[in-house]
């Protein structure tokens, strides 16, 4: 058996001034690690120490204490010192913020300048490097450019490779989140070192900070390299810095990396210093890898309030009561030559997957429909019908028949679940193209692409490959009045029907979808035929005899109109002996009620027969917005004994739908939509709250979820969470009718989503929340956080060119009371909106109305922002002198390096003909904007490029003018397509110059 183990430590924060209890805690740590080795028979072959060995840059005594600790640990636990792998944390080096902030980001894309800067920066790492060299006998990486390095260990004839990344060189302090740099040349250097070193059978990247702490561009660059670059291909990221976390994965068809966190931790400011102990919530982890079984065993430990280490059940939701869990990953066989380049050359598109597919066992019937589809040689097919008629089941069967080995009529079959949600189809297609392209057209790069450009790329792939795509549950994209495609679906459907290709795209929905093209067909499903219904019961091992005779069976099929889901429920009851055809015929014949109500009444009878544990399990699953895995379901509750058996039993009863991937045995579970309707009709939102709360534990730390349900107004300053986790939680809240909880979450975490490259999803889910809640009941226009969220949504809608902002403004106006402080906020928003719409007189009018009312109410808290809007309007009304004076007035309350102030003053100077000051101020603004990854700064970057273009044009530098205008167009195409008309106006104006055309 080939096994090896890694002890993951981080954030020890050893200090010469620490309380004695800290040393006692480290002694307990060594004791506990040794106990785990003995009692659990755990291997530890290497230690990954992911930063912050010492505290606040340390001193010689602190590093001596650290040396003593690691020598004791290695001696007690029989670990080789040369097998300890270190990367520096932000506390391992002295902070010199001026040294870092004075550097220009662009310099780190120039190899020579980057090397020069590193010569001065690496001095900060001298003490840390001396410590690691003294302990391990190695000089790991500090002499390399910005600190990258590689180490390969041979453990049991299995080569484990560690890539060392320095995420701490650019740290300055509290503003580090979403603002750190790796540096292009650190990655380039790491590639060279990795290529020159031995290949690893398994590769770990060690860094101190989580990926989310990097700037967006750096985050994208690193993730793509770790997954796609053959020299940096990575299986796991180990990091520290934060001391609570989730088991994160980053994937594309070329591979998957998983991110693991641990940390002894650091006390709050109020708990620092001599005489103050730090005993609880200190964590470490051990990972044991079994290469023969492709299994990883996780052991998670945490200290309690007495400084003793116990099982950690909170760090990862997957961990059970013993703080342990298993996971599976395909390791490269230890005797095979693992070459990523070879894998890439033989990349098989048939392995692509987007969403899990509904699994259908005991398939019967629909042969007439299948023959009809095959005979028509279609480009697009809509499978429509009432709930429970088997639309998704038929689409799943088509996918399996024509894309699996032995009958592969298509290169690949891909399932895309649209979940009947609006505003998500565009992004789902971007995600699909990411998968089909093997990550080359990453959704990270195209997430803000305009609809027409995505349509074009989509058409190219339809022609390039023979694709079978299923878009399941597209109800939200069909117009109920005409049964035609809605705005977001129409261009995709037209592309499918107008492009020359051999692919087939299938849509499923309850309403019919109509199109005039002969290459399109709407297949409206009815029930199963009598013959198929009989075959269905036979396949479910129902013996057609006595009270379940063939005649009674035929009568049941007639009374249910062959409704597949209803027949499935009946089969489940017959299978357990709770019903028979004869009794059902009598009961159904007596009830002259609509079909759907009869199904619900029958389901009620089944529900009443379920025991409490099974009912609870269904009430959990009904609130999940997507299918859940076994391990995720185990998080919800200890649940019934042998939960996997119970899941299969509920599946057999027709109450759960299993999902899977075509090339993968993992099963996920989701309730049927009719089950969701029944439970939501039976139980109030309040009655389901406890179940929703547990489902949210799958995605968010328990502390956040508990506060959301007990004290939502205080959900601030809690541990950091990833944008994807927040989005999954918001979807769960919306799915479970907890719109108030969704509003609370998005109000608190809106900028994390919006500024992390997820602004498309932020706008989509934000609008759905605003459309779902009762504004008056939520007191939306009188609550500061809600007003801030509403302002944010309205402003982004304007930038996106989406007219829905008008509807929200009208709702705002109808609810806010005149002549109140809340009305002041409405006036401030109106002034800003009118400027964005180029209604400058209205902006000036509303700004003076604001000042007048603010004086009467003796409230000047927002006066600066309103004056700023007025200054913008004055400037763009050709009153640049007046505007500049007002900008300078409000500047006194803003920071010296205010990028917006600098850019807007530059525009004023340009209008006044002062080109020297215009260029000077605009250069300063541009450098600051390029360092800031927020959505607002990305949008303002477009203005900076636009204004540079205007200045260059005025100075007859036509080539530079064209280049800057193209940059403005590129930025706004991604972040603010609603502003592209401004670029178009400039193109038309500049095109009158004959030199413009010739450039």
KOLMARLO-51798 format. One record per residue (C-alpha): x, y, z. Coordinates in steps of 0.001 Angstrom, whole numbers, padded with zeros to 6 digits, always signed. Last residue first. Example, Ala and Ser with C-alpha at 12.3 -4.5 7.8 and 13.67 -1.06 7.14 Angstrom:
# residues 2
+013670-001060+007140 +012300-004500+007800 
//
This chain:
# residues 999
-003994+054984-038580 -005362+056001-041999 -008959+056422-040851 -007960+058766-038047 -005735+060801-040395 -008815+061734-042450 -010388+063397-039402 -014160+062994-039641 -013658+059592-037973 -012949+061419-034711 -016588+062426-034235 -018043+059034-035192 -015564+057200-032975 -016305+059642-030159 -020056+059033-030390 -019438+055272-030364 -017338+055611-027212 -020186+057474-025502 -022673+054852-026751 -020520+052274-024976 -021723+053534-021591 -024483+050926-021107 -021868+048244-021820 -020363+049011-018383 -017976+046348-017075 -016838+044127-019939 -017642+046234-022992 -016754+049214-020848 -013153+048087-020414 -012666+047169-024090 -014253+050390-025343 -012048+052484-023094 -008995+050565-024325 -010031+051167-027948 -010327+054872-027170 -006832+054852-025676 -005324+053246-028802 -007170+055581-031149 -005951+058660-029318 -002379+057291-029249 -002416+056849-033053 -004021+060240-033603 -001573+062316-031621 -003009+065553-033023 -002876+067290-029614 -006676+067441-029515 -006749+063726-030354 -004342+062915-027521 -006508+064874-025083 -009692+063108-026223 -008076+059666-026007 -006764+060418-022526 -010335+061320-021582 -011671+057993-022870 -008926+056015-021111 -009747+057710-017803 -013498+057220-018367 -012993+053492-018959 -010935+053290-015772 -013977+054692-013997 -015833+051448-014710 -012976+049335-013372 -012785+051655-010374 -016475+051142-009574 -016213+047354-009922 -013324+047254-007489 -009951+046053-008720 -007829+049033-007665 -004192+049217-008767 -005064+050301-012308 -007280+053047-010882 -004386+054494-008879 -002084+054643-011900 -004868+056175-014011 -005627+058911-011467 -002002+060047-011307 -001743+060050-015096 -005009+061990-015339 -003754+064669-012962 -000539+065284-014919 -002234+064976-018328 -004896+067571-017449 -002339+069771-015689 -000214+069973-018839 -003250+070192-021140 -004688+073348-019587 -007310+074027-022303 -010093+074769-019819 -011999+071642-020909 -008836+069616-020357 -008350+071176-016923 -011895+070114-015997 -011287+066564-017247 -008114+066379-015154 -010109+067564-012145 -012440+064617-012675 -009565+062171-012865 -007825+063473-009751 -011048+063575-007721 -011949+060024-008778 -008477+058700-007903 -008516+060210-004418 -004808+060136-003549 -004999+063030-001098 -007925+061488+000760 -011363+063134+000797 -012890+065814+003057 -010752+068663+001682 -011536+067420-001798 -015074+068762-001471 -013942+072333-002002 -011439+071403-004717 -014194+069671-006699 -016411+072757-006238 -013743+075094-007600 -013105+072750-010504 -016837+072684-011330 -017121+076472-011367 -014145+076753-013693 -015403+073839-015862 -018834+075306-016575 -019146+073472-019910 -022327+071626-018846 -020172+068501-018346 -018196+070318-015648 -021325+071663-014001 -022913+068186-013931 -019822+066626-012380 -019622+069420-009795 -023293+068856-008947 -022634+065155-008365 -019714+066071-006073 -021903+068531-004220 -024318+065693-003581 -021560+063410-002322 -020263+066108+000040 -023724+066903+001450 -024369+063347+002609 -024005+063844+006371 -025322+067434+006353 -028386+066946+008555 -029922+070017+010240 -033343+069025+008923 -033992+072470+007425 -030424+072719+006163 -030563+069227+004659 -033807+070205+002878 -032133+073163+001130 -028966+071213+000374 -030940+068347-001146 -033087+070630-003270 -029843+072241-004463 -028506+068829-005512 -031828+067927-007145 -031728+071014-009388 -028058+070541-010321 -028692+066928-011305 -031813+067930-013243 -029841+070515-015207 -027227+067869-016024 -029553+065296-017557 -026660+063238-018943 -028239+059920-017834 -025285+059355-015463 -025833+062899-014155 -029529+062146-013610 -028639+059035-011633 -026283+060929-009315 -028800+063664-008537 -031558+061073-008074 -029414+059099-005604 -028762+062202-003527 -032496+063056-003634 -033349+059548-002371 -030803+059886+000439 -032378+063209+001448 -035796+061533+001412 -034480+059239+004135 -033744+062297+006244 -037357+063391+005847 -039050+066084+003743 -040999+063595+001634 -041642+060045+002818 -040029+057293+000777 -042360+054586-000496 -043546+055784-003920 -040170+057296-004790 -038310+054027-004176 -040813+052097-006281 -040339+054638-009081 -036563+054333-008807 -036811+050534-008928 -038862+050652-012131 -036469+053114-013776 -033450+050934-012865 -035038+048161-014898 -033825+049983-018020 -030628+047914-018277 -027760+049701-020010 -025182+047834-017936 -023885+051031-016359 -027467+052060-015567 -028170+048660-014003 -024941+049018-012001 -026115+052338-010552 -029555+050979-009652 -028074+047908-007971 -025621+049942-005874 -028245+052477-004829 -030524+049610-003740 -027722+048020-001718 -026875+051305+000030 -030554+051954+000716 -030879+048473+002202 -027862+049019+004440 -029207+052382+005640 -032788+051232+006273 -035640+053599+005446 -036082+052741+001748 -036219+048996+002343 -038581+048890+005295 -038663+045112+004699 -042482+045193+004853 -042598+048147+002492 -040236+046614-000030 -042052+043265-000057 -039348+040981-001364 -039194+038952-004566 -038364+041549-007233 -035615+043107-005085 -034175+039633-004447 -034298+038750-008137 -032598+042042-008961 -029754+041273-006565 -029400+037704-007888 -028810+038921-011434 -026784+042010-010527 -024454+040053-008273 -024120+037295-010869 -022852+039798-013462 -020753+041520-010776 -018882+038299-009980 -015353+039563-010672 -014401+039897-007019 -015657+043475-006606 -019362+042668-006989 -019378+039603-004767 -017270+041034-001923 -019073+044355-002404 -022522+042862-001822 -021536+040948+001329 -023611+042660+004031 -026563+043782+001920 -026453+040488+000033 -026773+038480+003215 -029597+040553+004739 -031584+040529+001488 -031220+036755+001153 -032435+036348+004739 -035471+038477+003920 -036061+036407+000771 -036316+033192+002733 -038674+031484+000267 -036499+028327+000251 -035260+028756-003327 -034391+032394-002628 -032419+031518+000510 -030637+028656-001254 -029693+030895-004182 -028303+033450-001730 -026266+030735-000015 -024797+029547-003312 -023897+033170-004132 -022255+033686-000741 -020186+030527-001125 -019109+031596-004628 -018065+035023-003329 -015783+033415-000720 -016229+034061+002975 -014336+036222+005452 -014928+035886+009175 -017496+038159+010804 -017233+041948+010916 -020976+042361+010483 -024074+040194+010848 -025387+042182+013798 -028794+043041+012296 -029305+039357+011524 -029493+038311+015189 -030838+034764+015466 -031218+033390+011933 -028388+035259+010195 -026301+034938+013357 -026530+031160+013145 -025585+031215+009466 -022558+033430+010017 -021223+031387+012933 -021837+028109+011071 -019464+029039+008268 -021286+029172+004909 -022025+026714+002083 -023145+023395+003560 -024195+025160+006773 -026841+026882+004622 -028699+023568+004409 -028869+023463+008229 -030484+026905+008418 -032975+026027+005696 -034121+023064+007773 -034572+025136+010939 -036494+027740+008926 -039040+025306+007461 -041810+026061+009987 -041222+029782+009485 -041629+029483+005733 -044927+027706+006306 -045312+023989+005724 -047876+022212+003537 -047742+024332+000365 -043941+024455+000472 -043854+020709+001112 -046208+019943-001792 -044508+022298-004265 -041091+020857-003407 -042442+017324-003924 -043811+018426-007307 -040384+019820-008248 -038818+016359-007588 -036390+016355-004671 -032666+016424-005354 -029933+013875-004817 -026360+013535-006058 -024712+010267-007061 -020989+009889-007719 -020306+007245-010370 -018763+009574-012945 -018569+009603-016705 -022131+010642-017586 -022455+012786-014478 -024954+012003-011754 -028412+012888-010459 -030858+010897-008330 -034399+012256-008042 -036006+011783-004648 -039642+011100-003759 -040274+008278-006232 -040581+005653-003501 -037430+003986-004822 -035584+007287-004469 -036794+007537-000885 -035373+004055-000279 -032081+004952-001979 -031730+007983+000268 -032612+005882+003309 -029909+003370+002456 -027419+006221+002167 -028548+007538+005556 -027617+004399+007441 -029495+005457+010591 -031769+008422+010041 -030447+011961+010220 -027149+012980+011742 -028217+016274+010258 -027540+018551+007344 -023837+017778+007044 -024595+014184+005945 -026396+015625+002922 -023183+017303+001803 -021301+013993+002035 -023965+012168+000037 -023872+014841-002666 -026476+017567-003046 -028597+018475-006087 -029168+022244-006405 -031133+024994-004651 -031383+023028-001419 -034632+023715+000471 -036412+020512-000567 -033429+018516+000657 -033933+019436+004300 -037681+018795+004322 -037020+015485+002562 -034626+014388+005297 -037043+015505+007992 -039867+013460+006471 -037582+010456+006362 -036625+010864+010030 -040256+011324+011128 -041496+008126+009540 -043240+008243+006182 -046873+007041+006056 -048300+010583+006248 -046206+011589+003237 -047636+008769+001109 -051201+009873+001869 -050267+013485+001121 -048763+012345-002213 -052140+010901-003163 -053782+014239-002372 -051106+016061-004381 -051599+013793-007379 -055385+014255-007128 -054877+018020-006991 -052796+017922-010171 -055412+015860-012000 -058404+018070-011202 -061124+016589-008948 -063888+013997-009537 -062854+011724-006688 -064837+008468-006519 -062996+006831-009448 -059615+007522-007821 -060564+005714-004608 -062038+002644-006315 -059175+002311-008767 -056676+002793-005931 -058185-000038-003917 -057966-002420-006872 -054463-001310-007852 -052935-002115-004470 -051524-000030-001624 -049048-000041+001283 -047233-003217+000192 -043774-001610+000027 -043532-002107-003762 -047138-001077-004241 -046415+002238-002548 -043349+002918-004688 -045187+001865-007842 -047968+004370-007019 -045440+007194-006658 -043863+006239-009987 -047269+006124-011672 -047879+009667-010456 -044521+010769-011849 -045206+009126-015201 -048771+010477-015751 -050363+007649-017771 -053681+009476-017855 -053907+008793-014099 -057362+007211-014497 -056384+005345-017678 -053118+004013-016245 -055009+002935-013120 -057595+001139-015283 -054864-000705-017176 -053340-001882-013874 -056749-003020-012614 -057099-005127-015772 -053544-006510-015471 -054233-007664-011918 -052914-005888-008821 -055709-007109-006545 -054934-010678-007773 -052040-010582-010261 -049775-008147-012080 -046591-008725-010073 -044860-005365-009554 -041133-005850-010165 -040514-002144-011006 -039794-003250-014579 -043248-004842-014665 -044818-001572-013505 -043189+000353-016373 -044092-002308-018936 -047764-001888-018017 -047453+001882-018404 -045687+001494-021767 -048514-000605-023153 -051193+001731-021777 -049404+004716-023251 -047378+007002-021035 -048673+010498-020363 -048442+013539-022628 -045339+015320-023810 -045437+018364-026105 -042537+018080-028547 -041799+021545-029973 -039681+021169-033113 -037004+023381-034663 -035108+022928-037924 -038251+023918-039886 -037962+027380-038314 -041141+029172-037127 -040393+028968-033399 -042653+027982-030472 -041732+026991-026905 -044496+025333-024894 -044748+026052-021174 -043433+023414-018728 -039842+023544-019914 -037088+021441-021464 -034649+022629-024140 -032595+020374-026429 -029707+021535-028629 -028513+019248-031420 -025198+019622-033241 -024511+019034-036925 -023822+022674-037822 -024637+025535-040235 -025764+028436-038032 -029277+029895-038454 -031227+027633-036090 -028737+027548-033212 -027988+031267-033614 -031700+032100-033588 -032104+030116-030362 -029156+031916-028783 -030435+035340-029883 -033948+034590-028520 -033000+033173-025100 -032104+036460-023367 -035045+038430-024769 -037731+035798-024217 -038346+032941-026659 -041875+032509-028056 -044907+031060-026306 -046687+034321-027317 -048214+035459-023984 -046159+033122-021763 -042863+034441-023062 -040254+031743-022500 -036907+032345-020776 -038016+031718-017168 -039258+028225-018110 -035761+027127-019178 -035857+024004-016982 -033094+021879-018576 -030790+023181-021287 -029586+019950-022899 -026639+020072-025292 -025646+017417-027823 -022563+018721-029598 -020950+017768-032897 -017949+020042-032706 -016619+023007-034725 -020015+024160-035974 -021747+024326-032570 -018474+025713-031191 -018509+028670-033584 -022180+029356-032874 -021495+029662-029131 -018636+032058-029825 -021006+034278-031813 -023731+034087-029154 -021198+035032-026464 -020294+038109-028498 -023960+039121-028911 -024595+038761-025169 -021762+041042-024139 -018897+039466-022231 -018662+040093-018507 -017772+036526-017520 -015447+036112-020527 -012040+035992-018857 -013032+034175-015663 -015409+032043-017764 -012238+030625-019303 -011948+030430-023059 -008872+028200-022923 -010423+026176-020105 -010759+023002-022166 -012746+024858-024805 -015870+022812-024057 -015683+023617-020343 -015280+027392-020763 -017961+027329-023479 -020343+025784-020929 -019556+028464-018328 -020273+031223-020867 -023511+029375-021685 -024469+029272-018001 -023639+032999-017740 -026110+033899-020465 -028799+031593-019086 -028648+033065-015549 -030829+036192-015664 -034062+034365-014801 -034227+031092-012856 -036225+028035-013999 -033403+025831-012684 -031147+026556-015700 -029528+023095-015445 -027024+022525-018257 -026401+018910-019277 -023644+018209-021796 -023389+015321-024255 -020147+015061-026195 -018802+014225-029631 -022248+013186-030831 -023525+009988-032482 -021687+007969-029852 -023477+004620-029811 -021033+002104-028335 -019656+004462-025736 -022123+007018-024406 -023253+010096-026308 -026385+009084-028186 -028294+006919-025779 -027246+008749-022612 -028198+012209-023830 -031469+010982-025292 -032304+009290-021970 -031540+012486-020049 -033807+014501-022366 -036573+011953-021804 -036130+012091-018013 -036043+015889-018027 -039426+016007-019766 -040910+013136-017754 -044557+014179-017433 -044065+015226-013787 -044933+018889-014209 -046923+019709-017345 -045373+019479-020783 -042483+020587-022986 -039547+019010-024799 -038145+021726-027081 -035839+020554-029873 -033138+022439-031769 -031007+021594-034819 -033356+018845-036009 -032819+015854-038274 -036571+015066-038177 -036357+011273-038167 -034390+011011-034903 -036847+013161-032964 -039822+011191-034266 -038138+007895-033435 -037509+009055-029855 -041108+010235-029482 -042445+006920-030726 -040038+005080-028405 -041320+007054-025417 -041575+003801-023465 -039590+002383-020582 -036522+003349-018572 -036103+001321-015358 -033560+003759-013924 -033344+007413-014930 -030537+009546-013559 -030992+013330-013775 -027755+014820-015000 -025196+016748-012954 -024168+020152-014270 -021320+021338-016533 -019496+018257-017818 -016822+017662-020441 -015404+014130-020658 -016398+013681-024330 -014053+016550-025236 -011101+014200-024911 -007756+015909-024414 -005105+013756-026103 -002621+016584-026582 -003463+017942-023127 -002733+014595-021499 +000608+014428-023273 +001520+017901-022015 +000464+016920-018512 +003113+014195-018367 +002628+011604-015629 +004895+008684-016437 +003093+005844-014680 +004398+003946-011671 +002792+006136-008980 -000553+006091-010745 -001696+009687-011125 -004050+010373-008244 -007795+010338-008927 -009430+012078-006019 -011585+010755-003200 -012558+012295+000089 -012644+011041+003622 -013704+012811+006794 -012525+013424+010320 -013373+015879+013088 -014818+013084+015224 -018359+014488+015166 -018258+014612+011378 -016187+016839+009128 -017812+017790+005817 -018701+021295+007023 -015030+022069+007257 -013542+024105+010099 -016400+023416+012533 -016098+019806+013739 -012528+020033+015034 -011813+017020+017252 -010011+017990+020462 -006787+019739+021455 -006445+020987+025027 -005859+024705+025697 -008570+024935+028341 -010913+026913+026063 -010721+024138+023452 -007949+023581+020937 -008749+022398+017418 -007985+019243+015422 -008896+018108+011908 -007914+014702+010515 -008562+014349+006769 -008252+010989+005021 -007554+011153+001290 -008450+008264-001011 -007347+007145-004472 -007456+003543-003157 -003867+002643-004059 -002638+006168-003444 -003788+006393+000169 -003045+009979+001208 -003132+011007+004863 -003790+014693+005607 -003199+016045+009120 -004679+019348+010276 -003983+022069+012837 -006162+024562+014637 -006187+027017+017521 -009788+027889+018445 -009039+028241+022159 -005945+028941+024228 -004734+032482+023740 -003646+033680+027153 -003337+037290+028261 -000624+038003+030823 +001716+039425+028238 +000048+040891+025170 -002915+040474+022867 -006552+039726+023703 -008194+043080+022892 -006473+043155+019524 -008006+039766+018657 -005855+036724+019190 -003948+034997+016377 -004496+031608+014910 -003120+028106+015175 -004014+027901+011502 -005447+025608+008828 -006652+025928+005256 -007070+023538+002309 -007629+024512-001347 -008387+021908-003962 -007121+022002-007503 -008965+020313-010328 -007936+019314-013816 -007845+019843-017544 -011636+019965-017910 -011827+022951-015528 -011824+023086-011777 -011236+025159-008636 -012227+023489-005375 -012663+024905-001869 -013073+022956+001387 -014275+025784+003563 -012628+028055+006067 -011881+029207+009563 -008438+030287+010667 -007510+032773+007987 -003791+033319+007333 -003094+029705+006286 -002563+027997+002942 -002254+024592+001300 -003199+024435-002379 -003757+020946-003752 -003446+019126-007096 -001192+021542-008958 +000006+021857-012583 +002750+024498-012550 +004932+023188-015399 +001984+021862-017427 +000110+025141-017210 -003673+024614-017156 -004803+024231-013558 -002138+026101-011604 -001629+028618-014400 -005333+029425-014726 -005693+029898-010979 -002625+032160-010747 -003620+034473-013598 -007234+034745-012415 -006173+035604-008860 -003585+038082-010124 -006214+039849-012229 -008641+039902-009295 -006154+041189-006749 -005064+038473-004349 -006730+037815-000990 -009185+035430-002647 -006335+033014-003372 -005937+032366+000361 -002773+033813+001904 +000300+031942+003138 +001283+029976+000070 +002116+026313-000515 +001288+024659-003833 +001120+020886-003627 +001918+018434-006414 +001404+014676-006693 +003461+012302-008799 +006083+015039-008896 +008418+015779-011778 +011995+016484-010786 +013252+020047-011062 +014148+022141-014134 +010528+022601-015194 +009559+023607-011669 +012359+026166-011430 +011439+027669-014800 +007729+027763-013970 +008499+029328-010575 +010493+032051-012308 +007548+032815-014585 +005216+032849-011594 +007479+035231-009650 +007821+037180-012861 +004085+037806-013201 +003832+039184-009682 +002044+037599-006732 +000230+040776-005723 -002108+041423-002812 -005192+043693-002899 -008261+041480-002450 -007664+041677+001325 -004397+043493+002148 -005930+046773+003374 -005356+045955+007053 -001590+045675+006685 +001045+046321+004004 +001536+042960+002278 +003324+042977-001076 +006011+040361-000220 +003522+038088+001543 +002155+035869-001242 +005506+034102-001738 +004816+030877-003598 +006486+027550-002926 +005671+024636-005243 +005965+021332-003385 +006451+018056-005245 +005771+014650-003744 +007556+011795-005485 +006410+008328-004522 +009121+005721-003965 +007990+005491-000324 +008485+009253+000077 +010846+011031-002318 +010545+014768-001641 +010570+017453-004341 +011124+021110-003430 +010318+024155-005572 +010828+027921-005254 +009265+031388-005579 +010497+034365-003534 +010025+037573-005471 +012696+036465-007977 +014710+033706-006371 +017102+034347-003482 +014296+033627-000994 +013555+030146-002297 +014454+027166-000202 +017928+027581+001124 +018079+024165+002749 +019666+022796+005932 +016213+022353+007442 +016470+024231+010763 +019347+026652+010113 +018098+027350+006590 +014554+028021+007812 +015783+030486+010481 +018215+032302+008195 +015442+032713+005618 +013072+034218+008202 +015729+036628+009431 +016563+037762+005851 +012970+038135+004570 +012745+041947+004829 +016024+042213+002900 +014159+040569-000009 +012399+043849-000853 +015479+045838-001880 +016858+043260-004322 +013290+042408-005315 +012825+045882-006778 +015757+045378-009163 +014433+041988-010269 +011004+043472-011046 +012637+046258-013049 +014483+043690-015171 +011500+041369-015609 +008914+044031-016469 +005426+042902-015378 +006291+043808-011801 +006883+047401-012827 +003206+047680-013834 +002233+047566-010157 +004188+050707-009323 +006156+050670-006089 +005704+053365-003468 +003104+051237-001698 +005699+048533-000960 +008475+050606+000603 +005973+052853+002351 +004278+049823+003885 +007383+048561+005610 +006127+045626+007594 +008810+043475+009204 +008682+039895+007908 +007358+036644+009352 +004062+038330+010222 +002957+038532+006542 +003591+034833+006131 +006649+033117+004680 +006590+029666+003047 +008112+026664+004803 +008499+022954+004031 +009620+020597+006793 +011034+017385+005302 +014649+018362+006104 +013699+018217+009781 +012833+014532+009459 +009778+013579+011487 +009931+011155+014415 +007024+012648+016389 +008910+013617+019547 +012170+014559+017800 +010495+016477+014958 +008210+018411+017326 +011062+019200+019722 +013196+020548+016858 +010209+022542+015584 +009564+024176+018962 +013208+025001+019711 +013625+026661+016311 +010479+028712+016918 +011770+029819+020332 +015063+030866+018697 +013061+032741+016006 +011258+034684+018746 +014544+035444+020549 +016145+036840+017376 +013164+039168+016751 +009832+038589+015065 +008306+040347+012059 +005072+041049+013894 +004626+037503+015268 +006621+034416+014405 +005980+031291+012305 +003481+033321+010297 +003506+031110+007184 +002251+027931+005587 +004198+025263+007506 +003794+022035+005546 +005289+019203+007624 +006332+015950+005967 +006177+012202+006435 +003408+012051+009029 +001689+008667+009003 -001388+008095+011146 -002027+004917+013152 -005064+006607+014743 -004036+006074+018372 -000281+006440+017894 +000040+009201+015314 -002895+011074+016868 -001202+010913+020285 +002047+012314+018815 +000117+015203+017246 -001689+015798+020549 +001509+015912+022594 +003144+018311+020111 +000108+020638+020237 -000008+020457+024036 +003574+021731+024074 +002556+024505+021682 -000296+025459+024033 +002121+025566+026983 +004268+027998+024988 +001215+030198+024466 +000301+029900+028142 +003569+031631+029038 +002145+034921+027587 +004054+036212+024592 +006817+038790+024569 +009456+036747+022708 +006756+035949+020157 +005597+032863+018255 +002723+033672+015895 +001989+029975+015134 +000053+030967+011985 +000191+027682+010090 +000589+023946+010472 -000355+021153+008054 +001028+017698+008919 +001357+015723+005691 +001018+011960+005319 +002108+009243+002910 +000630+006035+001610 +001419+003395-001022 +000000+000000+000000 
//
